[in-house]
Amino acid sequence: MNCQHCNKDNKGGWFYCKSCGGRAHPPKFTTNSWMRSDITAQSKMEFSVQSMDDSVKKMNDANGSNKLKQLGINPL
């Protein structure tokens, strides 16, 4: 394979091109890649509609800050 920038031969399959110093090949995976299982083609992401206030309350309940407030301790 050749370097994506200078088109020189990359015999050793190096990550960086020895001639121009740039990344020899484009990335195989992007931040837009989806993980899929072998059984189904569903994405492993779940979406829900929730208000910001409900989300904050849920997070506070999850980390126990409401319990601390009940004990008279102010959480950070």
Buried (B, 14 or more C-beta within 10 A) or exposed (E): EEBBEEEEEBEEEEEEBEBBEEBBBEEEEEEEEEEEEEEEEEEEEEEEEEEEEEEEEEEBEEEEBEEBEEEEEEEE
